[in-house]
Amino acid sequence: MLKPRHAWWRDRLLWAVLLLALLVVGLPHSEPLFASLFPQLERPVYRQEPFTQLLWQHLLLVGVSGAASVLVGTLAGVWVTRPGGKAFRPVVETLVSMGQTLPPVAVLALAVPALGFGELPALMALALYGLLPVVQATITGLEAVPAPVQQAANGMGFTPWQRLSQVEGPLALPVWLSGVRTSVIINIGTATIASTVGAKTLGSPIIVGLSGFNTAYVLQGAIVVGMLAVVVDMGFERLARRVEWAH
C-alpha cells in the first residue's frame, strides 16, 4: 500500500525558506516597523547593501569554507582509521581541536597581516573552525562499523578501497552527515564575524550596528542569520531522514 503524500502546504522546510525569502526582501521596506520600535534612531533600517546580496555572499563564504572543512576533515578521519595512519591519530585530533579552540577572531587577526583584508582570511578561519566535527564524526562512524561486517568484506576478497567505499562508508554515512551538519551550522553563525575584516556577509549589519550603537541593525542581521541557520538545519534533517531510510 502506497504511503499518502503530504500536501505541500504542510512542508515546514518550504515555509521556512519562504519566510527567509520574505525577510530578505521585506526588511529594506520595514522602516515603519523599526522606526516605531526604535524611535531614537535616525536610520532604523540597514540599507548599505541589499540583504539579498549579503545572503548570497554569506552562503558563498560558508559553502566554500564548509566544503574545505568537509574534504580535509573526511580525508583526515579516514586516514587515521587506516593501519598506516593510526599512529598519527593523536596528532590529528590535537590539531583539529586547536583549530576550534582558537577563537575565529584570533585566527582572523593572525591571517590578515599575511593575507590582507577580505574573504581569504575569513575562509581560512572558518575552514579551520569547521574541521573538528567532521573529523570526529568520520572517525566515530567508521569505528562503529561492526567487526563481523568488516570480516565478511575481507572474506569476500574486497580490497581496502572496496571495503571503505562499499561497506564502511555507507554504514558510517549517517554519523558522518551529523558531523557535517554541525560544522555547517556552526559556520553560518561564525561567518558573521568575517565582516570585521572586510568580507561582506550577513554580519555586516551586526558589525555596523554594534559600532554605531544601532540596535535595529543588529536585530535585523541576527534575525536573517538565525533564520538561515534554521533553514539549513531543517534541510540537513530531511537529508538525514532519507539517508536513514536508505539504510
N, C-alpha and C positions, 0 to 999 in steps of 0.2 A: 504494500500500500504506500503510495507516494505521500510524503510529508507536505502538508499545505504550505505554500509560500506566504511569508509575512508581507503585508501591504507595505508599500514604500513609505507611507507616512508614519510607520512605526519604527523606521530605521533611525536609531539615535545618532549614529555617525553622520548620516545625511543632515540631520537637523543641526548637529554641532558644526559641520562645515558651512552650512548656510548662515548660522549665527556668526561665525568667524568672518565670512564674507560681508555680512551686514555691518559688523563692527568696523572693518577696514574701510568700507565705502562710506559708512554713515558718520564716523567720528568727525571728519572735517566739517560736517554740516550740523554738528551738535552744539554749536555755540550757545543757543538759548539755555540748554540744559546745564552746561558747565558754568555759564555766567550766573545762573541762579544758585548753583552750589558753591561757587567761589566768587562772590560779588566784588571782592577786593582786588581781583586780578584784571589787568587791562586786556590781556590776551589769554583767555581761558582755554583756547583750542590750539593744539600744535599744528603749525602749517609750514614749517621749514622744508619738509619733504613729504610727499604723499605717503600715506600709510600703505598703499598698495606696493609702492616701490620698496619701502622699508621691509615689508613682509617678504617680498621676493629675495631681497639681499640677505635677510636673516635666514631664510630657508636654504639659500645657496651656501652660506657660510657653514651652517650646521650640516648640510648634506655632504660637502667636501670633507670637512673635518671628521664627520662621522664615518664616512667611507674609509678614510685613512685609519681611524681607530679600529674599525671592524677588520680591515685587511691585515694590519700589523698584529692586532690582538689575537685574531684567529690563528694566524701562522705561528705566532709565538706559543699560543696554548697547545696547538697540535705538536709543535716541535718538542716541547718539554714533556710530552706524554709518550714520545717515541724513545726507544732504547738509546739512541745516540744523543738525545737532548735531556734526559732525566737528570744528569749531573748538574745541569745549568738551571734547573727549576728554581732553586732558592734565589739565584741572582736575578732571574727574570721577574719573579714575584716581588722582590725588593725594589727593582727599578720601576715597575708599573705602579707599585704602592707609593713610591716617592712622587711619581707624576701626578697623583691625585692628592697627596698630602700637601704639596706646594700649592698655595693659592694661585688661581689663574692670573690675578693681578700681579703677583710676583714674577710669574713667567713672562707676562707682557712687559714688565719693567726691564727684565733682563734681555728680552728679544728685541725691543725697539731700538736700542743703540746699534745692534748688528744688522737688523732687517729693515729699520725705518718704520714710519707710521703706515697704517693701512690694514688690509686684510691679512697679509702674510704672517705677522706675529700673532694675530688672533687665531689663525688657522693652526699654527703650531701649538699654542696654548690649549686650544680646545681638543686637538687630536691627542695630546698627552693626557689631558684630564679624562678623556673617554676610554682610555685603554684598560683600566683596571676591571671594570665589569665584564668586558668582552673576554679578557684573558681568564678570569676566574670562572666564567660560565663555560668557556670552551674546555678547560681542564676538568671541571666538575661533570660536564655532560659526557665527556669521553671516558672518564674513570667510572662512571655509573653503568657503563655497558657491562652486562653480566659476563662473567668469565666463561660459562658454558657456550655462550654465543660466539665469543672470540675463538674458543677451541674448535667449535664446529666449522667456523670460517677457515681456520688453519687446516682442519682435516679435509676440507673440500679443495685444498690447494690454492687458496686465494693468496695473491701477492700482498705485501704490506699496503700498497696503494689501493688495491681492490677491496681489502678489508676495511680500510678507512673510508673510502667513497661509497661502498655498497652496504656496509654493516654498521660500523661505528658512527659515521657521520649522520646517517638518517636517524639512528636511535638517540644521538646526542642533540639533534636539531631543536627540540622544544626548550631544553635548558639553555642552549646557545642563543636562541632567539630572545629569551628573557634577559640575557646579559646585554644584547644589542639594544633591546627596548630601554633598559635602564640607562645605558650610555647615551642614547639619543635624547631622551627626556632631560637628563642632566645638562646636556649641552645646549638644549633650547633655552633653558634659563640662564646658563652661564654665558652664552653668547651675547647677552645684553651688555656685559662689561667691555666688549670689543669696541664699543663706541668711544671709550676713553682714549683709544689710540687711533682714532680717525676712521674706523670702519663704520659704514652705515648699516645699522641694524634696528630692530625694534627697541633696542636700548637707548637710541638717540633721544626720544622724548624724555626718558627717565633721567639720563645724564644731564640734559639741558634743564630739566625741571629741578633737579637737585642743586645744580649750580646757580640757578636763578630763583630759587625758593618758590617755584611754581608747582604746587601740589597737583594741579589739574593735569599738567603734562605727565607727571609721574604716574598718576592714576590711569591715564589713557594708555600709556605704554605698557603698564603692568597688566591691564585688562586684556590687551591683544596678545601679549606673550603667554599669559595664563590660558587663554582660550586656544591658542596654537598648541600648547602642551597637551591640553585635553583632547584635541582632535587627533594629534599624532598618537597619543596613548591609546585612544579608542581604536585607531587603525591597527596598531600592533596587537591589541586584544583580539580583534577579529581575525588577524592573520594567525595568531597563536591557536585560536579555536580550530581553524582549518587544518593547521599542522597536526593538532591532536586527533582530529577526525581521520586524517590520512594514516595515522598510526593505529 
